[in-house]
Structures are given as C-alpha cells and as structure tokens.
Amino acid sequence: MNVRVHLLIEGKVQGVFFRNHTKEKAIQEGVYGWVKNLPDGRVETIFEGDHLAIQRIIEFCSTGPGGSNVTKVEVTNEKYLGDFDNFSVKY
C-alpha cells in the first residue's frame, strides 16, 4: 500500500549532509518526494511510496547520518497523491 508522509526534523540536521544521505536512502528504498533545509534550522521532507519503505526511511531520519543529532521528528500522514516520479533535494 502506498502512503505519503510529511516530516519536520529538528536538531543538528543542517551542514551534516542530511539531505544527501536522505536522498540516497530514498532512492535505495524506492521512495519518491523531496527534502530541503528550512531557514529555522530544520529539515523538511515529503515521502511517497510503499508503507514499509516509508517506515524504514522514517527510522533513518530519526537517527540521521553520522555527524547529525536528531532531537525531534514530526510525522504527518497525508493522502497519497502519486505526485512524484523521483526524489530530489530542493534548495
């Protein structure tokens, strides 16, 4: 079953290649959407894909890559739209 989630990730998540590692993990899991840095220091993502793959990428985002320190992940379930055909880093 395909699902869509919106994440806001807090902590030391900018300047540690969080977006690039998230993109690599999304591609590995076959998940589509985007990731971007926010001006307030958080990282925002939209993921669409298989619910099990989404669970795995949420787990990844909860710990982050080496050098990061995730303190909070806000997950919002949204209606699956099938809006994406790839995963991108937004600037």
C-alpha atoms as a printed R data frame, in Angstrom:
   type eleno elety resid chain resno      x      y       z
1  ATOM     1    CA   MET     A     1  0.000  0.000   0.000
2  ATOM     2    CA   ASN     A     2  1.375  3.408  -0.963
3  ATOM     3    CA   VAL     A     3  1.390  6.225   1.564
4  ATOM     4    CA   ARG     A     4  2.532  9.839   1.827
5  ATOM     5    CA   VAL     A     5  4.166 11.432   4.866
6  ATOM     6    CA   HIS     A     6  5.429 14.918   5.666
7  ATOM     7    CA   LEU     A     7  8.352 15.163   8.109
8  ATOM     8    CA   LEU     A     8  9.861 18.064  10.012
9  ATOM     9    CA   ILE     A     9 13.204 17.068  11.506
10 ATOM    10    CA   GLU     A    10 14.888 19.058  14.281
11 ATOM    11    CA   GLY     A    11 18.342 19.019  15.827
12 ATOM    12    CA   LYS     A    12 21.768 19.251  14.248
13 ATOM    13    CA   VAL     A    13 20.484 18.384  10.781
14 ATOM    14    CA   GLN     A    14 21.986 21.077   8.572
15 ATOM    15    CA   GLY     A    15 25.613 21.167   7.481
16 ATOM    16    CA   VAL     A    16 25.973 17.399   8.009
17 ATOM    17    CA   PHE     A    17 24.886 16.155   4.540
18 ATOM    18    CA   PHE     A    18 21.477 15.126   5.934
19 ATOM    19    CA   ARG     A    19 19.698 15.946   2.659
20 ATOM    20    CA   ASN     A    20 22.150 13.997   0.501
21 ATOM    21    CA   HIS     A    21 22.036 10.929   2.756
22 ATOM    22    CA   THR     A    22 18.242 11.128   2.841
23 ATOM    23    CA   LYS     A    23 18.143 11.207  -0.954
24 ATOM    24    CA   GLU     A    24 20.445  8.158  -1.161
25 ATOM    25    CA   LYS     A    25 18.254  6.257   1.332
26 ATOM    26    CA   ALA     A    26 15.068  7.247  -0.524
27 ATOM    27    CA   ILE     A    27 16.475  6.020  -3.834
28 ATOM    28    CA   GLN     A    28 17.621  2.786  -2.161
29 ATOM    29    CA   GLU     A    29 14.101  2.262  -0.754
30 ATOM    30    CA   GLY     A    30 12.290  3.268  -3.967
31 ATOM    31    CA   VAL     A    31 10.663  6.251  -2.248
32 ATOM    32    CA   TYR     A    32  9.801  9.459  -4.116
33 ATOM    33    CA   GLY     A    33  9.444 13.062  -2.978
34 ATOM    34    CA   TRP     A    34 11.842 15.762  -1.810
35 ATOM    35    CA   VAL     A    35 13.938 17.073   1.070
36 ATOM    36    CA   LYS     A    36 15.006 20.639   1.874
37 ATOM    37    CA   ASN     A    37 16.586 22.786   4.571
38 ATOM    38    CA   LEU     A    38 14.381 25.349   6.284
39 ATOM    39    CA   PRO     A    39 15.580 28.796   7.392
40 ATOM    40    CA   ASP     A    40 14.888 27.907  11.054
41 ATOM    41    CA   GLY     A    41 17.449 25.052  11.009
42 ATOM    42    CA   ARG     A    42 15.036 22.163  10.498
43 ATOM    43    CA   VAL     A    43 14.853 19.787   7.536
44 ATOM    44    CA   GLU     A    44 11.519 19.214   5.779
45 ATOM    45    CA   THR     A    45 10.649 16.190   3.648
46 ATOM    46    CA   ILE     A    46  7.771 14.700   1.712
47 ATOM    47    CA   PHE     A    47  7.962 10.955   1.072
48 ATOM    48    CA   GLU     A    48  5.662  8.847  -1.102
49 ATOM    49    CA   GLY     A    49  5.956  5.101  -1.527
50 ATOM    50    CA   ASP     A    50  5.317  1.670  -0.074
51 ATOM    51    CA   HIS     A    51  4.364  1.869   3.597
52 ATOM    52    CA   LEU     A    52  7.175 -0.479   4.689
53 ATOM    53    CA   ALA     A    53  9.782  1.544   2.784
54 ATOM    54    CA   ILE     A    54  8.359  4.720   4.326
55 ATOM    55    CA   GLN     A    55  8.684  3.196   7.813
56 ATOM    56    CA   ARG     A    56 12.346  2.403   7.128
57 ATOM    57    CA   ILE     A    57 13.113  5.913   5.876
58 ATOM    58    CA   ILE     A    58 11.347  7.465   8.878
59 ATOM    59    CA   GLU     A    59 13.592  5.316  11.100
60 ATOM    60    CA   PHE     A    60 16.615  6.563   9.134
61 ATOM    61    CA   CYS     A    61 15.515 10.191   9.555
62 ATOM    62    CA   SER     A    62 15.009  9.621  13.288
63 ATOM    63    CA   THR     A    63 18.705  8.842  13.735
64 ATOM    64    CA   GLY     A    64 20.199 10.639  10.729
65 ATOM    65    CA   PRO     A    65 23.631 10.170   9.195
66 ATOM    66    CA   GLY     A    66 26.883 10.394  11.122
67 ATOM    67    CA   GLY     A    67 27.553 13.905  12.366
68 ATOM    68    CA   SER     A    68 23.878 14.705  12.824
69 ATOM    69    CA   ASN     A    69 21.964 14.781  16.102
70 ATOM    70    CA   VAL     A    70 18.217 14.422  15.584
71 ATOM    71    CA   THR     A    71 16.204 15.657  18.564
72 ATOM    72    CA   LYS     A    72 12.658 15.536  17.155
73 ATOM    73    CA   VAL     A    73 10.817 14.180  14.115
74 ATOM    74    CA   GLU     A    74  7.269 15.365  13.483
75 ATOM    75    CA   VAL     A    75  5.472 12.938  11.152
76 ATOM    76    CA   THR     A    76  2.204 13.899   9.470
77 ATOM    77    CA   ASN     A    77  0.350 11.323   7.398
78 ATOM    78    CA   GLU     A    78 -1.147 12.800   4.253
79 ATOM    79    CA   LYS     A    79 -3.295 11.491   1.430
80 ATOM    80    CA   TYR     A    80 -1.217  9.618  -1.159
81 ATOM    81    CA   LEU     A    81 -1.256 11.604  -4.406
82 ATOM    82    CA   GLY     A    82  1.410  9.967  -6.572
83 ATOM    83    CA   ASP     A    83  2.840 13.415  -7.313
84 ATOM    84    CA   PHE     A    84  6.462 12.360  -7.789
85 ATOM    85    CA   ASP     A    85  8.490 10.188 -10.148
86 ATOM    86    CA   ASN     A    86 11.848 10.686  -8.397
87 ATOM    87    CA   PHE     A    87 13.434 12.008  -5.216
88 ATOM    88    CA   SER     A    88 15.078 15.421  -5.194
89 ATOM    89    CA   VAL     A    89 16.923 17.835  -2.952
90 ATOM    90    CA   LYS     A    90 15.244 21.249  -3.003
91 ATOM    91    CA   TYR     A    91 17.247 24.415  -2.496
